[in-house]
Amino acid sequence: MTATPEPPPPHVRAAFGARVEEPELLDGAVAWRCGDIVLKPAANTAEAAWVAQTLDVLEADDVRISRPVRSTDGRWVVAGWSASRDLAGRPEPRHDEVVAMSLRLHAASRFLARPRFLATRQDIYALADRMAWGEEEYPLQSDKGGRLYDVLATSRRKVELRPQVVHGDLFGNVLFAGNAPPGIIDFSPYWRPAEWASAVVVIDALAWGGSDPAIVERWSHLSEWPQALLRALLFRLAVHALHPRSTTASLGGLEHASQMVLEVL
């Protein structure tokens, strides 16, 4: 069994002005709601501070953003915790709206400079990203997605897409509240083309979100779409093969998504 995460300690809650006695653990996330503030652990202080600084000023058309909260002494990270305003809504299977929001968000983030910490990240997501783009090689367990990864990697071709700062994990991190604009509750930064970020949403929606296969065709007007989809799929397959908690069911979803990608390659 997975142990229940430890809530933010009282001194951290006080530093961010969250003084409720009983923090509420949010479903599906290692984050705690304290009144109108959400606190979450910051595994990488430099990255958490960058995300906070970025979301504090980023303005994207028709996108609600969970704004970061500074501590009483002006810090974005206190004792390994960061804070943001609670955002109304919940994830819904409105996949095409997430893709459309991704494009609006990345139209705004295309002016951001490349964060320095991206060059030194060594987590499995960073490794999987570099592998998907042919920048690094690493042996993958064949029965956890490595076999399919190796087959699909042979179809990778050079692309001319422009890299920029993108959110590489929008699926499940976009909240809907009726007719309000979709909202983002975090930012997982990558230095990749905006088309790739949209493709990751599509792959996730096909694999685990119950999306209809036609979503691939609906966004086929995006530049170099087949190769963007392929790299998104390779990314998710590499993450799956590297992740210690990956399952047979989640791999089945990626195998399903691969059939749609193979049809457009």
DRENBAVEX-178958 format. One record per residue (C-alpha): x, y, z negated. Coordinates in Angstrom, 1 decimal. Each point is the difference from the previous one (the first is absolute). Layout:
% DRENBAVEX-178958
<kese X="X" Y="Y" Z="Z"/>
...
This chain:
% DRENBAVEX-178958
<kese X="0.0" Y="0.0" Z="0.0"/>
<kese X="1.1" Y="3.6" Z="0.7"/>
<kese X="0.5" Y="2.0" Z="-3.1"/>
<kese X="-2.1" Y="3.1" Z="-0.4"/>
<kese X="2.2" Y="3.1" Z="0.8"/>
<kese X="1.0" Y="2.2" Z="-2.9"/>
<kese X="-1.9" Y="3.3" Z="-0.1"/>
<kese X="1.8" Y="3.3" Z="0.1"/>
<kese X="1.3" Y="0.8" Z="-3.5"/>
<kese X="-1.5" Y="2.9" Z="-1.9"/>
<kese X="2.9" Y="2.4" Z="0.5"/>
<kese X="-0.3" Y="-0.5" Z="3.8"/>
<kese X="-3.7" Y="0.6" Z="-0.1"/>
<kese X="0.5" Y="3.1" Z="-2.1"/>
<kese X="2.7" Y="1.3" Z="2.4"/>
<kese X="-2.4" Y="0.0" Z="2.9"/>
<kese X="-2.9" Y="1.3" Z="-2.1"/>
<kese X="-1.9" Y="-3.3" Z="0.0"/>
<kese X="-0.9" Y="-0.3" Z="-3.7"/>
<kese X="-2.8" Y="-2.7" Z="0.2"/>
<kese X="0.4" Y="-2.7" Z="-2.6"/>
<kese X="-0.7" Y="-3.0" Z="2.3"/>
<kese X="1.4" Y="0.1" Z="3.5"/>
<kese X="-2.0" Y="-2.1" Z="2.6"/>
<kese X="1.9" Y="-2.4" Z="2.2"/>
<kese X="-1.1" Y="0.5" Z="3.6"/>
<kese X="-1.1" Y="-3.1" Z="2.0"/>
<kese X="2.5" Y="-1.2" Z="2.6"/>
<kese X="2.7" Y="2.4" Z="-1.1"/>
<kese X="2.6" Y="0.4" Z="-2.7"/>
<kese X="-1.3" Y="3.4" Z="-0.9"/>
<kese X="-2.0" Y="1.4" Z="-3.0"/>
<kese X="-2.8" Y="2.6" Z="0.0"/>
<kese X="0.2" Y="2.4" Z="-2.9"/>
<kese X="-2.9" Y="2.3" Z="0.4"/>
<kese X="0.5" Y="1.8" Z="3.3"/>
<kese X="3.6" Y="-1.0" Z="0.3"/>
<kese X="1.5" Y="-3.2" Z="1.3"/>
<kese X="3.4" Y="-1.2" Z="-1.2"/>
<kese X="2.1" Y="-2.6" Z="1.7"/>
<kese X="3.5" Y="-1.4" Z="-0.4"/>
<kese X="2.7" Y="1.5" Z="2.2"/>
<kese X="2.3" Y="-2.8" Z="1.1"/>
<kese X="2.3" Y="2.5" Z="1.8"/>
<kese X="0.2" Y="3.4" Z="-1.6"/>
<kese X="1.4" Y="1.8" Z="3.1"/>
<kese X="-2.8" Y="-1.4" Z="2.1"/>
<kese X="-2.7" Y="0.7" Z="-2.5"/>
<kese X="1.2" Y="3.6" Z="-0.3"/>
<kese X="0.1" Y="0.4" Z="3.8"/>
<kese X="-3.5" Y="-1.4" Z="0.3"/>
<kese X="-1.3" Y="2.4" Z="-2.6"/>
<kese X="1.8" Y="3.0" Z="1.5"/>
<kese X="-1.4" Y="-0.9" Z="3.5"/>
<kese X="-3.6" Y="-0.7" Z="-1.1"/>
<kese X="0.0" Y="3.2" Z="-2.0"/>
<kese X="0.2" Y="2.1" Z="3.2"/>
<kese X="-1.0" Y="-2.3" Z="2.9"/>
<kese X="-3.2" Y="1.2" Z="1.8"/>
<kese X="-1.6" Y="-2.3" Z="2.5"/>
<kese X="-3.3" Y="0.6" Z="1.9"/>
<kese X="-2.9" Y="-1.9" Z="-1.5"/>
<kese X="2.1" Y="-1.9" Z="-2.6"/>
<kese X="-0.5" Y="0.2" Z="-3.7"/>
<kese X="3.3" Y="-0.4" Z="-1.9"/>
<kese X="0.4" Y="-1.1" Z="-3.6"/>
<kese X="2.2" Y="2.9" Z="-1.2"/>
<kese X="2.9" Y="-0.7" Z="-2.3"/>
<kese X="0.2" Y="1.3" Z="-3.5"/>
<kese X="3.1" Y="1.6" Z="-1.6"/>
<kese X="0.9" Y="-0.7" Z="-3.6"/>
<kese X="-0.1" Y="2.8" Z="-2.5"/>
<kese X="3.7" Y="0.7" Z="0.6"/>
<kese X="-0.4" Y="0.0" Z="3.8"/>
<kese X="1.2" Y="-3.5" Z="0.9"/>
<kese X="-1.7" Y="-2.4" Z="2.5"/>
<kese X="1.3" Y="-3.1" Z="-1.8"/>
<kese X="0.1" Y="-0.6" Z="-3.7"/>
<kese X="1.5" Y="-3.2" Z="-1.6"/>
<kese X="-0.6" Y="-1.9" Z="3.2"/>
<kese X="-3.6" Y="1.2" Z="0.5"/>
<kese X="-1.6" Y="2.4" Z="2.6"/>
<kese X="-3.5" Y="1.6" Z="-0.1"/>
<kese X="-2.6" Y="1.1" Z="2.4"/>
<kese X="-3.6" Y="1.3" Z="0.0"/>
<kese X="-2.7" Y="-2.7" Z="0.1"/>
<kese X="-1.7" Y="-0.1" Z="3.4"/>
<kese X="-3.6" Y="-1.0" Z="0.5"/>
<kese X="-0.8" Y="-3.0" Z="2.2"/>
<kese X="0.9" Y="-3.6" Z="0.6"/>
<kese X="1.5" Y="-2.0" Z="2.9"/>
<kese X="-2.5" Y="-1.0" Z="2.6"/>
<kese X="0.4" Y="-2.0" Z="3.3"/>
<kese X="-0.2" Y="3.1" Z="2.1"/>
<kese X="3.1" Y="-1.0" Z="1.9"/>
<kese X="-0.3" Y="2.3" Z="3.0"/>
<kese X="-0.5" Y="3.0" Z="-2.2"/>
<kese X="3.3" Y="-1.0" Z="-1.8"/>
<kese X="1.8" Y="-0.1" Z="3.3"/>
<kese X="-1.4" Y="3.4" Z="1.0"/>
<kese X="1.0" Y="1.4" Z="-3.4"/>
<kese X="3.4" Y="-1.4" Z="0.4"/>
<kese X="0.5" Y="2.0" Z="3.2"/>
<kese X="-1.2" Y="3.2" Z="-1.7"/>
<kese X="2.2" Y="-0.6" Z="-3.0"/>
<kese X="3.1" Y="-0.6" Z="2.2"/>
<kese X="-0.7" Y="3.0" Z="2.2"/>
<kese X="0.6" Y="1.9" Z="-3.3"/>
<kese X="3.0" Y="-2.0" Z="-1.2"/>
<kese X="1.9" Y="0.1" Z="3.3"/>
<kese X="1.8" Y="3.1" Z="-1.2"/>
<kese X="1.4" Y="-1.5" Z="-3.1"/>
<kese X="3.7" Y="-0.8" Z="-0.2"/>
<kese X="1.2" Y="-3.5" Z="-0.4"/>
<kese X="0.3" Y="-0.8" Z="-3.8"/>
<kese X="3.5" Y="-1.0" Z="-0.9"/>
<kese X="-1.1" Y="-2.8" Z="-2.3"/>
<kese X="-1.3" Y="-2.0" Z="3.0"/>
<kese X="3.5" Y="-0.8" Z="1.1"/>
<kese X="0.8" Y="-1.8" Z="-3.3"/>
<kese X="-3.3" Y="-1.8" Z="-0.7"/>
<kese X="0.6" Y="-3.7" Z="-0.5"/>
<kese X="-3.4" Y="-1.3" Z="-0.9"/>
<kese X="-1.7" Y="-2.7" Z="2.0"/>
<kese X="-2.2" Y="2.5" Z="1.9"/>
<kese X="3.0" Y="2.0" Z="1.1"/>
<kese X="1.8" Y="-3.2" Z="1.1"/>
<kese X="-3.1" Y="-1.2" Z="1.9"/>
<kese X="-0.3" Y="3.4" Z="1.7"/>
<kese X="3.6" Y="-0.1" Z="1.2"/>
<kese X="-0.4" Y="-3.5" Z="1.2"/>
<kese X="-3.1" Y="0.8" Z="1.9"/>
<kese X="1.8" Y="2.7" Z="1.9"/>
<kese X="3.0" Y="-2.3" Z="0.7"/>
<kese X="2.3" Y="2.0" Z="-2.3"/>
<kese X="0.8" Y="-2.8" Z="-2.3"/>
<kese X="-0.1" Y="-3.8" Z="-0.1"/>
<kese X="-0.9" Y="-2.2" Z="-3.0"/>
<kese X="-1.1" Y="-3.6" Z="-0.2"/>
<kese X="-3.7" Y="-0.5" Z="-0.6"/>
<kese X="-1.7" Y="-3.1" Z="-1.5"/>
<kese X="-1.6" Y="-1.7" Z="3.1"/>
<kese X="-3.2" Y="-1.1" Z="-1.7"/>
<kese X="-0.6" Y="3.4" Z="-1.5"/>
<kese X="-0.1" Y="1.8" Z="3.3"/>
<kese X="3.6" Y="-0.3" Z="1.1"/>
<kese X="-0.8" Y="-2.4" Z="2.9"/>
<kese X="-2.7" Y="2.3" Z="1.5"/>
<kese X="2.3" Y="3.0" Z="-0.6"/>
<kese X="2.8" Y="-1.6" Z="2.0"/>
<kese X="-2.4" Y="-0.9" Z="2.9"/>
<kese X="-1.4" Y="3.5" Z="0.2"/>
<kese X="3.3" Y="1.9" Z="-0.4"/>
<kese X="1.0" Y="-1.3" Z="3.5"/>
<kese X="-2.7" Y="2.3" Z="1.5"/>
<kese X="1.5" Y="3.2" Z="-1.6"/>
<kese X="0.9" Y="2.6" Z="2.6"/>
<kese X="1.6" Y="3.4" Z="-0.3"/>
<kese X="-2.4" Y="2.9" Z="-0.7"/>
<kese X="0.3" Y="3.7" Z="0.4"/>
<kese X="-2.3" Y="1.0" Z="-2.8"/>
<kese X="1.1" Y="2.9" Z="-2.3"/>
<kese X="0.7" Y="-0.9" Z="-3.6"/>
<kese X="-1.3" Y="2.2" Z="-2.8"/>
<kese X="-1.2" Y="-0.2" Z="-3.6"/>
<kese X="-3.0" Y="-2.3" Z="-0.1"/>
<kese X="-2.1" Y="-1.7" Z="-2.6"/>
<kese X="0.6" Y="-3.7" Z="0.7"/>
<kese X="-2.6" Y="-1.6" Z="-2.3"/>
<kese X="-3.4" Y="1.7" Z="0.5"/>
<kese X="-2.1" Y="-3.1" Z="0.0"/>
<kese X="-1.6" Y="-0.2" Z="-3.5"/>
<kese X="1.4" Y="3.4" Z="-1.0"/>
<kese X="-2.7" Y="2.1" Z="1.7"/>
<kese X="-3.1" Y="0.9" Z="-2.0"/>
<kese X="-3.4" Y="0.8" Z="1.4"/>
<kese X="-2.8" Y="1.9" Z="-1.8"/>
<kese X="-3.1" Y="0.3" Z="2.2"/>
<kese X="0.5" Y="2.6" Z="2.7"/>
<kese X="3.0" Y="1.6" Z="-1.6"/>
<kese X="3.3" Y="-0.2" Z="1.9"/>
<kese X="2.0" Y="-3.1" Z="-0.7"/>
<kese X="2.6" Y="0.4" Z="-2.8"/>
<kese X="3.4" Y="-1.3" Z="-0.7"/>
<kese X="1.2" Y="-0.9" Z="-3.4"/>
<kese X="3.7" Y="-0.6" Z="0.7"/>
<kese X="2.6" Y="0.3" Z="2.7"/>
<kese X="2.4" Y="-2.9" Z="1.0"/>
<kese X="2.6" Y="1.8" Z="2.0"/>
<kese X="1.7" Y="-1.5" Z="3.1"/>
<kese X="1.9" Y="1.6" Z="2.8"/>
<kese X="-1.9" Y="-1.5" Z="3.0"/>
<kese X="-2.3" Y="1.2" Z="2.8"/>
<kese X="-3.5" Y="1.0" Z="-0.9"/>
<kese X="-1.3" Y="-2.7" Z="2.5"/>
<kese X="1.7" Y="-2.6" Z="-2.2"/>
<kese X="-1.8" Y="1.2" Z="-3.1"/>
<kese X="-3.3" Y="-0.3" Z="1.8"/>
<kese X="1.0" Y="-3.4" Z="1.2"/>
<kese X="0.7" Y="-1.2" Z="-3.5"/>
<kese X="-3.6" Y="1.0" Z="-0.9"/>
<kese X="-1.3" Y="-2.0" Z="2.9"/>
<kese X="2.0" Y="-3.1" Z="-0.9"/>
<kese X="-1.1" Y="0.2" Z="-3.6"/>
<kese X="-3.6" Y="0.5" Z="1.0"/>
<kese X="0.1" Y="-3.1" Z="2.3"/>
<kese X="1.9" Y="-2.1" Z="-2.4"/>
<kese X="-1.8" Y="0.8" Z="-3.3"/>
<kese X="-2.7" Y="2.5" Z="0.7"/>
<kese X="-2.5" Y="-1.9" Z="2.1"/>
<kese X="0.4" Y="2.4" Z="3.0"/>
<kese X="-1.3" Y="-0.9" Z="3.4"/>
<kese X="2.7" Y="-0.8" Z="2.5"/>
<kese X="-1.2" Y="2.9" Z="2.2"/>
<kese X="1.8" Y="2.4" Z="-2.3"/>
<kese X="3.2" Y="-0.8" Z="1.9"/>
<kese X="-1.6" Y="1.2" Z="3.3"/>
<kese X="-1.6" Y="3.1" Z="-1.6"/>
<kese X="3.4" Y="1.4" Z="-0.9"/>
<kese X="1.8" Y="-1.2" Z="3.2"/>
<kese X="0.4" Y="3.6" Z="1.2"/>
<kese X="2.7" Y="0.6" Z="-2.6"/>
<kese X="3.5" Y="0.1" Z="1.5"/>
<kese X="1.8" Y="-3.3" Z="0.4"/>
<kese X="-2.8" Y="-1.7" Z="-2.0"/>
<kese X="0.9" Y="-3.7" Z="0.7"/>
<kese X="3.5" Y="0.5" Z="-1.4"/>
<kese X="-1.2" Y="2.1" Z="-2.9"/>
<kese X="-2.4" Y="-2.9" Z="-0.9"/>
<kese X="2.8" Y="-2.5" Z="0.4"/>
<kese X="2.3" Y="1.8" Z="-2.4"/>
<kese X="-2.9" Y="0.5" Z="-2.5"/>
<kese X="-0.7" Y="-3.7" Z="0.1"/>
<kese X="3.7" Y="-0.9" Z="-0.3"/>
<kese X="0.2" Y="2.3" Z="-3.0"/>
<kese X="-2.9" Y="-1.7" Z="-1.7"/>
<kese X="1.3" Y="-3.5" Z="0.8"/>
<kese X="3.4" Y="0.9" Z="-1.4"/>
<kese X="-1.5" Y="1.5" Z="-3.2"/>
<kese X="-2.1" Y="-3.2" Z="-0.4"/>
<kese X="3.0" Y="-2.3" Z="0.4"/>
<kese X="2.0" Y="2.0" Z="-2.5"/>
<kese X="-2.7" Y="0.6" Z="-2.6"/>
<kese X="0.0" Y="-2.4" Z="-2.9"/>
<kese X="-3.8" Y="0.1" Z="-0.4"/>
<kese X="-1.0" Y="-0.5" Z="3.6"/>
<kese X="-2.6" Y="-2.7" Z="0.7"/>
<kese X="-1.2" Y="-2.4" Z="2.7"/>
<kese X="-3.2" Y="2.0" Z="0.3"/>
<kese X="1.8" Y="3.3" Z="0.6"/>
<kese X="2.2" Y="-1.7" Z="2.6"/>
<kese X="-3.1" Y="-1.3" Z="1.7"/>
<kese X="-1.2" Y="3.6" Z="0.4"/>
<kese X="3.2" Y="1.0" Z="1.7"/>
<kese X="-0.2" Y="-3.0" Z="2.3"/>
<kese X="-3.4" Y="1.2" Z="1.0"/>
<kese X="1.2" Y="3.5" Z="0.7"/>
<kese X="2.9" Y="-1.4" Z="2.1"/>
<kese X="-2.5" Y="-1.5" Z="2.5"/>
<kese X="-1.3" Y="3.5" Z="0.7"/>
<kese X="3.5" Y="1.4" Z="0.4"/>
<kese X="1.1" Y="-2.8" Z="2.3"/>
<kese X="-2.9" Y="0.9" Z="2.3"/>
<kese X="1.3" Y="3.5" Z="0.6"/>
<kese X="3.8" Y="-0.7" Z="0.2"/>
